Amino acid sequence: MILPIIGYGDPVLRKVGASLTPEHPDLKETIANMYETMYNASGVGLAAPQVGLALRLFMIDTTPFSDDEDLEEAEQKKMNGFKKTFINAKMITEEGEEWVFNEGCLSIPDVREDVYRKERITIEYCEEDFVMKTEVFDGLIARVIQHEYDHIEGVLFTDKISSLKKRLIQKKLKNIMEGKTFQDYRMKFFGRKGR
């Protein structure tokens, strides 16, 4: 089932997600719905707060980047078919050089900004089997994970841009809050009357 994506300004996007247990009701269905919602919106990642759930759950599928001609061939190959669900994730380290990439977010349509992030991460998480694992990721995969991880910590990519850039996009953010935006996927807006 395709869920509405929560727009910028909704308090759920600022909540730190609660941990999940294997007994969490309808978890498999929630995960399936989130993947369907992400693909319907042509996203490469989606976190539970973006569908109104303050939970430590997100997923990524970087396959769309495998067609990006701006990336080196080796990076394109790494992106192809990289699909993973992260439950109860905990960032252990973010290290290496900071590098810039133009990021966007399904909850903040029509806003893209350059964001600096570290190139390599070590993250602890479990998949649907609830077996805890620790892995190291780098490059664009690490960045997509960092972006989605921020969501379960109540952080948005717009928090990571300069105050000047924030001022420049203020009107766009206000329009999103009020539902004055057009995108080809369902959204729910906090500030829209009669939502």
Phi and psi restraints in degrees (value plus and minus 20) as a CYANA .aco file:
   2 ILE   PHI    -101.2   -61.2
   2 ILE   PSI     105.0   145.0
   3 LEU   PHI    -117.9   -77.9
   3 LEU   PSI     132.4   172.4
   4 PRO   PHI     -92.1   -52.1
   4 PRO   PSI     120.8   160.8
   5 ILE   PHI    -108.7   -68.7
   5 ILE   PSI     112.7   152.7
   6 ILE   PHI     -95.9   -55.9
   6 ILE   PSI     107.5   147.5
   7 GLY   PHI    -103.7   -63.7
   7 GLY   PSI     138.0   178.0
   8 TYR   PHI     -66.3   -26.3
   8 TYR   PSI     118.1   158.1
   9 GLY   PHI      85.3   125.3
   9 GLY   PSI     -39.3     0.7
  10 ASP   PHI     -93.5   -53.5
  10 ASP   PSI     112.3   152.3
  11 PRO   PHI     -78.0   -38.0
  11 PRO   PSI     -45.5    -5.5
  12 VAL   PHI     -82.0   -42.0
  12 VAL   PSI     -47.6    -7.6
  13 LEU   PHI     -92.7   -52.7
  13 LEU   PSI     -30.9     9.1
  14 ARG   PHI    -126.0   -86.0
  14 ARG   PSI     -18.1    21.9
  15 LYS   PHI    -108.0   -68.0
  15 LYS   PSI     124.5   164.5
  16 VAL   PHI    -100.3   -60.3
  16 VAL   PSI     108.2   148.2
  17 GLY   PHI     -86.1   -46.1
  17 GLY   PSI     125.5   165.5
  18 ALA   PHI    -103.8   -63.8
  18 ALA   PSI     128.2   168.2
  19 SER   PHI     -89.4   -49.4
  19 SER   PSI     133.1   173.1
  20 LEU   PHI    -126.1   -86.1
  20 LEU   PSI     134.5   174.5
  21 THR   PHI    -139.0   -99.0
  21 THR   PSI     141.1   181.1
  22 PRO   PHI     -79.1   -39.1
  22 PRO   PSI     -41.9    -1.9
  23 GLU   PHI    -104.5   -64.5
  23 GLU   PSI     -20.3    19.7
  24 HIS   PHI     -74.4   -34.4
  24 HIS   PSI     108.5   148.5
  25 PRO   PHI     -80.7   -40.7
  25 PRO   PSI     113.6   153.6
  26 ASP   PHI      36.6    76.6
  26 ASP   PSI      12.3    52.3
  27 LEU   PHI     -82.4   -42.4
  27 LEU   PSI     -66.8   -26.8
  28 LYS   PHI     -79.1   -39.1
  28 LYS   PSI     -60.9   -20.9
  29 GLU   PHI     -86.8   -46.8
  29 GLU   PSI     -61.1   -21.1
  30 THR   PHI     -80.3   -40.3
  30 THR   PSI     -65.1   -25.1
  31 ILE   PHI     -82.8   -42.8
  31 ILE   PSI     -66.0   -26.0
  32 ALA   PHI     -80.2   -40.2
  32 ALA   PSI     -63.4   -23.4
  33 ASN   PHI     -83.7   -43.7
  33 ASN   PSI     -58.6   -18.6
  34 MET   PHI     -87.1   -47.1
  34 MET   PSI     -61.3   -21.3
  35 TYR   PHI     -81.3   -41.3
  35 TYR   PSI     -65.2   -25.2
  36 GLU   PHI     -81.2   -41.2
  36 GLU   PSI     -61.5   -21.5
  37 THR   PHI     -84.4   -44.4
  37 THR   PSI     -64.1   -24.1
  38 MET   PHI     -81.5   -41.5
  38 MET   PSI     -68.1   -28.1
  39 TYR   PHI     -85.4   -45.4
  39 TYR   PSI     -59.0   -19.0
  40 ASN   PHI     -81.0   -41.0
  40 ASN   PSI     -53.1   -13.1
  41 ALA   PHI    -113.7   -73.7
  41 ALA   PSI     -13.4    26.6
  42 SER   PHI      37.2    77.2
  42 SER   PSI      19.1    59.1
  43 GLY   PHI    -112.4   -72.4
  43 GLY   PSI     143.1   183.1
  44 VAL   PHI    -129.0   -89.0
  44 VAL   PSI     -23.2    16.8
  45 GLY   PHI    -181.1  -141.1
  45 GLY   PSI     133.2   173.2
  46 LEU   PHI    -173.7  -133.7
  46 LEU   PSI     114.4   154.4
  47 ALA   PHI    -132.7   -92.7
  47 ALA   PSI     131.2   171.2
  48 ALA   PHI     -72.2   -32.2
  48 ALA   PSI     -61.1   -21.1
  49 PRO   PHI     -77.9   -37.9
  49 PRO   PSI     -46.8    -6.8
  50 GLN   PHI     -91.9   -51.9
  50 GLN   PSI     -32.6     7.4
  51 VAL   PHI    -135.8   -95.8
  51 VAL   PSI       0.4    40.4
  52 GLY   PHI      67.8   107.8
  52 GLY   PSI      -7.5    32.5
  53 LEU   PHI    -134.2   -94.2
  53 LEU   PSI      96.7   136.7
  54 ALA   PHI    -103.0   -63.0
  54 ALA   PSI      51.7    91.7
  55 LEU   PHI    -148.0  -108.0
  55 LEU   PSI     136.0   176.0
  56 ARG   PHI    -105.5   -65.5
  56 ARG   PSI      53.7    93.7
  57 LEU   PHI    -166.3  -126.3
  57 LEU   PSI     108.0   148.0
  58 PHE   PHI    -172.2  -132.2
  58 PHE   PSI     142.5   182.5
  59 MET   PHI    -158.2  -118.2
  59 MET   PSI     135.9   175.9
  60 ILE   PHI    -157.9  -117.9
  60 ILE   PSI     131.4   171.4
  61 ASP   PHI    -165.7  -125.7
  61 ASP   PSI      85.0   125.0
  62 THR   PHI    -107.7   -67.7
  62 THR   PSI     -12.6    27.4
  63 THR   PHI     -70.0   -30.0
  63 THR   PSI     -61.0   -21.0
  64 PRO   PHI     -76.2   -36.2
  64 PRO   PSI     -48.1    -8.1
  65 PHE   PHI     -91.3   -51.3
  65 PHE   PSI     -35.2     4.8
  66 SER   PHI     -88.8   -48.8
  66 SER   PSI     -33.3     6.7
  67 ASP   PHI    -119.3   -79.3
  67 ASP   PSI     -19.3    20.7
  68 ASP   PHI     -96.6   -56.6
  68 ASP   PSI      90.5   130.5
  69 GLU   PHI     -92.0   -52.0
  69 GLU   PSI     -31.7     8.3
  70 ASP   PHI     -97.4   -57.4
  70 ASP   PSI     -34.1     5.9
  71 LEU   PHI    -112.8   -72.8
  71 LEU   PSI     131.8   171.8
  72 GLU   PHI     -88.6   -48.6
  72 GLU   PSI     136.5   176.5
  73 GLU   PHI     -77.8   -37.8
  73 GLU   PSI     -60.4   -20.4
  74 ALA   PHI     -82.6   -42.6
  74 ALA   PSI     -60.6   -20.6
  75 GLU   PHI     -87.9   -47.9
  75 GLU   PSI     -60.2   -20.2
  76 GLN   PHI     -78.8   -38.8
  76 GLN   PSI     -63.3   -23.3
  77 LYS   PHI     -83.6   -43.6
  77 LYS   PSI     -59.9   -19.9
  78 LYS   PHI     -82.5   -42.5
  78 LYS   PSI     -55.1   -15.1
  79 MET   PHI     -90.9   -50.9
  79 MET   PSI     -53.4   -13.4
  80 ASN   PHI     -85.1   -45.1
  80 ASN   PSI      96.3   136.3
  81 GLY   PHI      58.1    98.1
  81 GLY   PSI     -10.2    29.8
  82 PHE   PHI    -102.1   -62.1
  82 PHE   PSI      84.0   124.0
  83 LYS   PHI    -152.8  -112.8
  83 LYS   PSI     108.9   148.9
  84 LYS   PHI    -174.6  -134.6
  84 LYS   PSI     124.6   164.6
  85 THR   PHI    -125.1   -85.1
  85 THR   PSI     113.1   153.1
  86 PHE   PHI    -135.5   -95.5
  86 PHE   PSI      98.3   138.3
  87 ILE   PHI    -136.2   -96.2
  87 ILE   PSI     115.0   155.0
  88 ASN   PHI      33.7    73.7
  88 ASN   PSI      20.3    60.3
  89 ALA   PHI     -86.2   -46.2
  89 ALA   PSI     125.6   165.6
  90 LYS   PHI    -158.4  -118.4
  90 LYS   PSI     100.6   140.6
  91 MET   PHI     -93.7   -53.7
  91 MET   PSI     103.7   143.7
  92 ILE   PHI    -110.5   -70.5
  92 ILE   PSI     -73.3   -33.3
  93 THR   PHI    -163.5  -123.5
  93 THR   PSI     131.2   171.2
  94 GLU   PHI    -147.9  -107.9
  94 GLU   PSI      99.8   139.8
  95 GLU   PHI    -163.5  -123.5
  95 GLU   PSI     154.7   194.7
  96 GLY   PHI      73.4   113.4
  96 GLY   PSI    -192.2  -152.2
  97 GLU   PHI     -88.7   -48.7
  97 GLU   PSI     126.4   166.4
  98 GLU   PHI    -101.3   -61.3
  98 GLU   PSI     118.6   158.6
  99 TRP   PHI    -156.9  -116.9
  99 TRP   PSI     136.4   176.4
 100 VAL   PHI    -122.0   -82.0
 100 VAL   PSI     125.3   165.3
 101 PHE   PHI    -172.0  -132.0
 101 PHE   PSI     122.9   162.9
 102 ASN   PHI    -100.4   -60.4
 102 ASN   PSI      90.9   130.9
 103 GLU   PHI    -125.8   -85.8
 103 GLU   PSI     132.7   172.7
 104 GLY   PHI    -155.5  -115.5
 104 GLY   PSI     157.9   197.9
 105 CYS   PHI    -173.2  -133.2
 105 CYS   PSI     116.3   156.3
 106 LEU   PHI     -80.8   -40.8
 106 LEU   PSI     -48.2    -8.2
 107 SER   PHI    -100.2   -60.2
 107 SER   PSI     -31.5     8.5
 108 ILE   PHI    -149.7  -109.7
 108 ILE   PSI      46.8    86.8
 109 PRO   PHI     -81.7   -41.7
 109 PRO   PSI     128.8   168.8
 110 ASP   PHI      46.5    86.5
 110 ASP   PSI      -4.2    35.8
 111 VAL   PHI    -141.9  -101.9
 111 VAL   PSI     102.8   142.8
 112 ARG   PHI    -152.7  -112.7
 112 ARG   PSI     115.7   155.7
 113 GLU   PHI    -164.1  -124.1
 113 GLU   PSI     134.0   174.0
 114 ASP   PHI     -94.4   -54.4
 114 ASP   PSI     107.8   147.8
 115 VAL   PHI    -145.4  -105.4
 115 VAL   PSI     115.7   155.7
 116 TYR   PHI    -114.6   -74.6
 116 TYR   PSI     111.5   151.5
 117 ARG   PHI    -161.3  -121.3
 117 ARG   PSI     137.8   177.8
 118 LYS   PHI     -89.4   -49.4
 118 LYS   PSI     133.4   173.4
 119 GLU   PHI    -103.0   -63.0
 119 GLU   PSI     -37.3     2.7
 120 ARG   PHI    -158.4  -118.4
 120 ARG   PSI     119.3   159.3
 121 ILE   PHI    -149.9  -109.9
 121 ILE   PSI     132.9   172.9
 122 THR   PHI    -138.8   -98.8
 122 THR   PSI     104.7   144.7
 123 ILE   PHI    -153.1  -113.1
 123 ILE   PSI     121.9   161.9
 124 GLU   PHI    -126.9   -86.9
 124 GLU   PSI     113.6   153.6
 125 TYR   PHI    -184.9  -144.9
 125 TYR   PSI     151.0   191.0
 126 CYS   PHI    -149.7  -109.7
 126 CYS   PSI     137.6   177.6
 127 GLU   PHI    -114.6   -74.6
 127 GLU   PSI    -182.3  -142.3
 128 GLU   PHI     -84.2   -44.2
 128 GLU   PSI     -36.7     3.3
 129 ASP   PHI    -100.1   -60.1
 129 ASP   PSI     -27.2    12.8
 130 PHE   PHI      40.5    80.5
 130 PHE   PSI       6.0    46.0
 131 VAL   PHI    -113.2   -73.2
 131 VAL   PSI      99.8   139.8
 132 MET   PHI     -92.2   -52.2
 132 MET   PSI     115.3   155.3
 133 LYS   PHI    -158.0  -118.0
 133 LYS   PSI     137.1   177.1
 134 THR   PHI    -141.4  -101.4
 134 THR   PSI     107.1   147.1
 135 GLU   PHI    -155.9  -115.9
 135 GLU   PSI     137.1   177.1
 136 VAL   PHI    -130.6   -90.6
 136 VAL   PSI     113.4   153.4
 137 PHE   PHI    -149.7  -109.7
 137 PHE   PSI     132.2   172.2
 138 ASP   PHI    -159.6  -119.6
 138 ASP   PSI     155.8   195.8
 139 GLY   PHI      44.5    84.5
 139 GLY   PSI    -165.2  -125.2
 140 LEU   PHI     -86.9   -46.9
 140 LEU   PSI     -53.3   -13.3
 141 ILE   PHI     -81.7   -41.7
 141 ILE   PSI     -64.9   -24.9
 142 ALA   PHI     -79.3   -39.3
 142 ALA   PSI     -61.3   -21.3
 143 ARG   PHI     -83.8   -43.8
 143 ARG   PSI     -64.9   -24.9
 144 VAL   PHI     -82.1   -42.1
 144 VAL   PSI     -61.0   -21.0
 145 ILE   PHI     -83.3   -43.3
 145 ILE   PSI     -65.3   -25.3
 146 GLN   PHI     -79.3   -39.3
 146 GLN   PSI     -62.4   -22.4
 147 HIS   PHI     -81.8   -41.8
 147 HIS   PSI     -67.0   -27.0
 148 GLU   PHI     -91.2   -51.2
 148 GLU   PSI     -56.2   -16.2
 149 TYR   PHI     -81.0   -41.0
 149 TYR   PSI     -61.2   -21.2
 150 ASP   PHI     -74.4   -34.4
 150 ASP   PSI     -60.1   -20.1
 151 HIS   PHI     -77.6   -37.6
 151 HIS   PSI     -61.1   -21.1
 152 ILE   PHI     -97.4   -57.4
 152 ILE   PSI     -26.0    14.0
 153 GLU   PHI    -123.9   -83.9
 153 GLU   PSI     -15.6    24.4
 154 GLY   PHI      58.3    98.3
 154 GLY   PSI       2.6    42.6
 155 VAL   PHI    -134.2   -94.2
 155 VAL   PSI     119.0   159.0
 156 LEU   PHI    -133.1   -93.1
 156 LEU   PSI     137.2   177.2
 157 PHE   PHI     -83.1   -43.1
 157 PHE   PSI     -44.8    -4.8
 158 THR   PHI     -89.2   -49.2
 158 THR   PSI     -35.1     4.9
 159 ASP   PHI     -93.9   -53.9
 159 ASP   PSI     -35.5     4.5
 160 LYS   PHI    -123.2   -83.2
 160 LYS   PSI      -8.8    31.2
 161 ILE   PHI    -128.1   -88.1
 161 ILE   PSI     145.5   185.5
 162 SER   PHI     -86.2   -46.2
 162 SER   PSI     137.8   177.8
 163 SER   PHI     -84.1   -44.1
 163 SER   PSI     -50.6   -10.6
 164 LEU   PHI     -84.6   -44.6
 164 LEU   PSI     -67.8   -27.8
 165 LYS   PHI     -83.5   -43.5
 165 LYS   PSI     -56.5   -16.5
 166 LYS   PHI     -81.3   -41.3
 166 LYS   PSI     -61.9   -21.9
 167 ARG   PHI     -84.0   -44.0
 167 ARG   PSI     -58.1   -18.1
 168 LEU   PHI     -86.9   -46.9
 168 LEU   PSI     -47.8    -7.8
 169 ILE   PHI    -121.9   -81.9
 169 ILE   PSI     -15.5    24.5
 170 GLN   PHI     -74.3   -34.3
 170 GLN   PSI     -63.5   -23.5
 171 LYS   PHI     -84.6   -44.6
 171 LYS   PSI     -62.8   -22.8
 172 LYS   PHI     -81.4   -41.4
 172 LYS   PSI     -62.6   -22.6
 173 LEU   PHI     -84.5   -44.5
 173 LEU   PSI     -60.1   -20.1
 174 LYS   PHI     -83.2   -43.2
 174 LYS   PSI     -62.1   -22.1
 175 ASN   PHI     -82.2   -42.2
 175 ASN   PSI     -59.7   -19.7
 176 ILE   PHI     -83.4   -43.4
 176 ILE   PSI     -66.1   -26.1
 177 MET   PHI     -76.2   -36.2
 177 MET   PSI     -56.7   -16.7
 178 GLU   PHI    -109.0   -69.0
 178 GLU   PSI     -18.9    21.1
 179 GLY   PHI      57.8    97.8
 179 GLY   PSI      -2.6    37.4
 180 LYS   PHI    -113.6   -73.6
 180 LYS   PSI      43.4    83.4
 181 THR   PHI    -167.9  -127.9
 181 THR   PSI     134.4   174.4
 182 PHE   PHI    -143.8  -103.8
 182 PHE   PSI     105.1   145.1
 183 GLN   PHI    -166.6  -126.6
 183 GLN   PSI     143.3   183.3
 184 ASP   PHI    -116.1   -76.1
 184 ASP   PSI      11.6    51.6
 185 TYR   PHI    -160.3  -120.3
 185 TYR   PSI     138.6   178.6
 186 ARG   PHI     -89.8   -49.8
 186 ARG   PSI     117.8   157.8
 187 MET   PHI    -155.1  -115.1
 187 MET   PSI     140.9   180.9
 188 LYS   PHI    -145.8  -105.8
 188 LYS   PSI     108.1   148.1
 189 PHE   PHI    -134.3   -94.3
 189 PHE   PSI     112.6   152.6
 190 PHE   PHI     -85.6   -45.6
 190 PHE   PSI     -60.1   -20.1
 191 GLY   PHI    -114.9   -74.9
 191 GLY   PSI     -17.9    22.1
 192 ARG   PHI     -99.3   -59.3
 192 ARG   PSI     111.6   151.6
 193 LYS   PHI     -86.3   -46.3
 193 LYS   PSI     117.7   157.7
 194 GLY   PHI      46.3    86.3
 194 GLY   PSI       9.9    49.9
